[in-house]
Amino acid sequence: MQASVFHFKPLNLGRWIVWGAYAAVLLIAPLLFSSSLAMTMLSQIGIAIIACLAYNILLGQGGMLSFGHAVYSGLGAFLTIHTLNLVSSGAWQLPVSLMPIAGGLAGLAFAVLLGYVTTKKSGTPFAMITLGVGELVWAMSLMFPEFFGGEGGITGDRVTGKTLGISFGPQIQLYYLIALYCFVCTALMFAFTRTPLGRMLNAVRDNPERVEFIGYSTQMVRYFAFILSGFFAGIAGGLGALNFEIVTAEVVGAARSGAYLLFVFLGGATFFFGPIIGAVLMVIAFVLLSELTKAWLLYLGLVFLFMVMYAPGGIASLVMMNLRVAAFGLFGRLWRPYAALLATAVPMLAGVAALIEMVYHRQLDAAMGPELRFLGLTLNTASAVSWLGVAALFAVGLGVFELARRRFARAWNQIQEDIEKEIRRREAL
């Protein structure tokens, strides 16, 4: 008999380092940022990471543009808060730590129910169907107050019993529960990208005709991916219900679905870690930026417009392009162009931000007087000097930034040519 031969793949040290660093960040973050605001933001970031990664199963991996994915995270949140209230009343016995799974199962169930019809189409029809389903569920949230709680929503109390002596009353205890779910869900969704179904989903995105030709049903591939995405979205909704202890109709609204789409795109839908970046940006925008200025939605729209025009691959694509340059040992040639871009961008951004803040102050806060504070300076909306000053700052900043941008573009293009030459040289060896 011939002896069996076993082959072992070499240890992927880089992957262990990345996942170890990810776990370390989740563990250490509340120790470095221990204020109540920081704990709130960290908890929301963990929830947002799961939700954005779940959405990216559709958008980035499957090429399915959904305008209603908040339906599944929102319904998962509602089922979780109802489960929490049943446990609090003594009708059910379930540890609080497992309630997000109830939200995941709810998201999965509704994805099974609604996804079969939704995934019969692709492209623009798929997007329109998801928009219609989202609006339908949002309308139902006002029609059935017994389940959705009407305008006031449904409240609950997560401090019900103890699991291994943990009550989840202190925010840090709940944070570590969210961090555990965040890490496990991230690992599972990454593992999905390496499965045959995950690879086939990429093929459906890139060439659905060929997938059909070799005998696979593109509709069923989309359907299974939709179900999986609904499950993880429901887990995110369940964690959100435990975090806020209240669920309102807003969680199934179009604004929440739009936020998933916007920030997954900004982070980079074509890379697995892109939605993680987008989730961090989403919490920063909703929690910090919205408190700093009333014009935060305008700033967000301008950033989105800029990214669509100059970096459609999102922040993740910018990171990967620069890592490619660094891998060839050429990043040292970019630090001066990058420094020039940063130095010229500061006055340009300060000028346009000052103009926006002055316009908003004049339109919305005129009763508070013509003066406002911006970056430590006092600006007067009734003075032509202030308007001319910030306009000149913006104009000059824009001019020098354009010069720096052109120099950077020349340096970047030259580096890309050198990289291509080096690749051809190595292939010739």
N, C-alpha and C positions, 0 to 999 in steps of 0.2 A: 504494500500500500504506500501511496505517496503521502508524505507528511504534509500537513497543512502549513501554509506559510502565511504569516500575518504581516501586514504592512501598516506602519504607523506614520501619520502625517507629522511633519515637523511642528514644534510648538510655535504658535503664532504669538510671539512675545509682545508685539505692538498692540494686538487686540487686548491682551491681558492688562497692559499698562493703561489703555484708554478706559476700559471698563472699571479697573481699579481706581483710576482718578475720578471717574464719574461717581462711584460709590463713596469715595472719600469726600468729594464736594458735598454730597447729600448729607453725610454724617457730620461734617465739620461746620457747615454753613451756619446753623443756629448758635454755635459756640462763638463764632466770630461776629455775628450780627444778632444780638440778643434783645434788642428793643422790641416793644410790642408791634410797632409798624413793620420792622424787619421780619418778625415772625409771621405776621399777616401776609406780607408779600411773598415770603418763602413758601408758605403753604399754598398760596394761590399759584405760584410758579410751578410747583409740583403737579397740581391739578391740571394746569394749562398744558404742561408738557404731554401728559397722557392724551388730552383732548386733541391737541394739534397733531400728534403722531397718528392718532386714530383717523383724523381727517385726511392725513397725507397718504394713508393706504389707498384712498380713493383718488386724490388729486395727483400726487407725485408718482405713485407706483402704478396706478391704473388709468391715469389720464381722464378721470371722471370729475368734472367740475360740478360740485354740489352747492346749492344755495340754501339748503335746509337741513344741514347735519346737526344743528342744535336740537332738532326734534329728538334725537336718540340720547344725547347727553341730558337733555331736559326731562324727558320721560323717565330716564333712569334716576334722575334726582327726585322726581315726584314719587316714584315707587319706593325709593330709599327712605324718604321722610315718612311715608305711610307705614313702612315696615318699622321704622324707629318708634313711631307712636304706638303701634301694636305691641312692640316689646315693652315700652314704658308702661302700658296699661296692664301688662301681665298676660295678654292673650297669646303671645308667642314667646318662645325662648330662643334667642339668637344673640351671640356676642356682637357687640358694636363693631368690632374689628372685621367682621365678615359681611357687614351690611353693604359695603360698596360692591361686593359680588352680586348681591340682590339687584343693585342698580345695573350692573353689567348684564345680568340675565334679562332684565326688563328691556334694555337697549337691544339685546340680541333678539328677543321675541318680537319687538316692533320692527326690527330690521327684516326678520323673516316674513312678517306680515306685509310690510310696505315695500320691501326691497324687490320682491319678485316682479311687481308691476313696474317699479322705477327702473330696474336694470334691463328691461326689455328694449330700451333705446339707449343710444350713446350720443356723445357730442352735445350739441345744443338742445335737442329734445330731452335728453337726460337732465340737463341743467334746469330746463323749464318745469319738468315734472317734479324735481326736488323742491323748486321754489313753490309750486302749487301745494305740495304736501306740507311744506313748512307753514304756509299761510293757513292751510286748513286746520292744522293742529293748533296754531296760535288762536284762531277763531274759536275752536272748541274749548280752549282754556277759559274763555269768558262765558261760554254757553253751559258748562258743567261745573259750577262752583263746588259741588259736593266732592269732586275729585281734585280739582285744581285750586280750590280755595278762593276763587274770585280775584278781585284786585288786591286783596290783602295777602293772598298766598297761604301756604301751610307752614306752620311752625312746629318745632320739635325740640327735644332736650337730649343731647347725646350722652349726658352723664346718667346712665341708667345701668346699674350694676358695675361689676369690675371684671376685667380679663387679666388674669395673672397679677392682680393687684393694681391694674391700670384703669383709671376711670375715664380718661380722655377729657377731663375737665380742663387742666392746664393746656395752653395752646401748644407747648413744646411736645407734649405727648401725642397730640393729634398730628403735629408736623411729622414726627417720626413714622407714624402710621402712613401718612401720605407719601413720605419718602420711600418707604418699603414698597408700597403699591407702584410708585413711580418707577423705581428701579426694575421691579419684576415685570411690569407691563412694557417698559422700554426694551428689556431683553427679549421678551416674547415676540414683540412686533419686529425686532431686528431678526430674530430667528425665522419669522415668517417670510422675510425677504429672501431667505436662503432655501426655502422649500420649493418643490416643483410647482405648487400652486402660485407661490409668489413670483417665480420666474415666468410662469405662464401669464400672470397678470401683466407683467412688463411687456410680454409679447403682444397681448391684446391691446395694450396702449400704443405700441409702436407699429404693429402690422396686423390688424384684426382679420383681414382677408386671408392672409397666409395661415393664421391660426385655424380659421374655419376650413381651409383647404386640407390641412393635415388631420382633421377629424374632431377638433375640440369645439365645444359650444362656447362662444364668447359671452353669451348671455349668462350661462351658468358660472363661468369664471368670475364675471363681474358680480354676480349674485352672492357667491360664497365670500368674496372679498368684502362686499357690502355688509354681510352678516357679521364678519369678524370686526370690521370697523365699528359697527353699531355696538358690539359687546364692549370694546374698550372705551368708546364714548360714554356708554352707560356707567362704567366704573368711574370715569372722571366726574360724571354728574352725581353719582353717589357720594364721592368724596367731597364734592362741593356742598351737598346737602348737609353732611356732617360738619363741615367747616363753618358754614354760615348759620346753620340750624333754622333756616327759613328758605322756602322755595316759592318763587312767584312765577307768573306767566312770562316774565322777561326771559327766563332760561330757555324757552322754546321759540323765541322771537327771531325775526330776520336779522336784527342787529347782532345777536350772538353768532349766528351762522356767518354773517359777513365778517365778523372779527376773526373767526377761524380762517376763512379764506384769505383775508388781507395779510395776517401775520404769518401764516404758513408760506405765502408767496414772498413776503419780505425776508423771512429766514432762509428760504431756498427749498422749494418743493422737490427738486431733483436730487437732493442729497438727504440721507437718512437723518443726519444731525441738524439739518436746516430748520425743521419745525421746533426743535428744542430752542434754538436761537430766537425763533419767532415767538415762542411762548414767553420767554423772558422779556422780550420787547413789549408784548401785549400787556403784561402785568405792570411794567414800568409806565406805559402810556396811560392805562386806566387808573392806576393808583397815584402815581407821582405827577405825571404831566398834566393830568386833569385838575390837580390841585394847584398847580403853579400858574396856569393861565386858562382863560376862557376860550382861547383860540386854539386849544390843543387838537381839535379835529381838523382845523385848517392845516396845522403843521403836519399832522399825520397824512393828510391828503397830498401835501407837497412832497413829503418823503416817498410816498407810494408812486407819485408821478415821476420823480427823479429815478427811482429804482427801475420802473418800467422802461424808461428811456435809455438808461446807461448801464444797468446791471439787472437784466431780466432774470438771471439765474439766482438772484437773491444774495444775501450776505454770505451764505455758504459757498457760493460759486467764487466770490472774491477771495475768500480764505483759501480755497483749493487752488486757484490760479497763482496766488502768491506762494503757496507751499510748493507748487511745481517749479517756480523760479528758484526758490531756496534749495530744492533738491538738486538743481544743476549748479549750485554755488554762485548764482548771479544776483542774489538779492542785495548784495552790497552796492550794486550800481543804482539801486532804486531809493536809497535812504534820503539822498539829497532831493530828488524830485518829490518824494512823499513829504518831506519837511516843507518844501516850497508850497505844495498844495495845502497843507495844514495852515501854514502861516498866512496865506492869502484867503483861505476860506473863512477864517475867524472874523475879519472885518466885514466880509460880504454877508455872512449869516447874522452878525450882530446888527448890521444895517437893516436887513429885510425883517428881522424879528422886531426891531424897534418900530419900524413902519406899521407892522401888523398890530402891535400892542397899542400904538397911538390911535389907530383907526378903531380898534375895539373899545378903547377907553372913551373915545369921543362918541361912539354910537350907543354904548351900553352903560357907561359909568359917568355920563356928563354931569349928573346931579352931585357927584362927589368932588367936583372942581376940575379944572383943566390940567392939573399936575398929576404925574404918576412917576413911580420909581421903577427904573429898569437897569439892571446890572449895576446897581449902586449909584446911578445917575438920576437926576431929576429932569424929566421932560415935560414940556408944556404944550398941550395940544392947541392952545390958543395963540401960540407964538410961531411966526413964520421962520424964526431962526432955528427952532427945534426941528421943524419939518425939513428945512433945507439942509440942516446938519446931518440928519440921519439919511436923507436921500443922497447926499454927497458921499457919505460913508459907504452906502450900498453901491453906488455907481463906481467909485474908485476900487472898492473891494472886488466887484464883479470884473472890472477890467484887468486888474493884476491877476485875479484867479484864472481868467481865460488864458492869459499868457503862460501861467504856470501849468495849466492843464495841457496846453499844446506841447510844451517841453516834456511833460510827463508822457504824453502819448508817443512822442518820437522815441524817447528812451525805452518805453515799454515795447513798442513795435520792433526796435532793434534787438532787444533781448529775446523776443519771441523768434526772430529770424536766427539768432545765434543758437537758440535751443533746438530748432529744427535742423540746423547744420550739424549740431552735435549728435542728434538722434540718427541722422543719415550716416555720420561717420562711424557710430557704434554698430549700426546694422551692417556696414561694409566690412567690418573686422571678422 
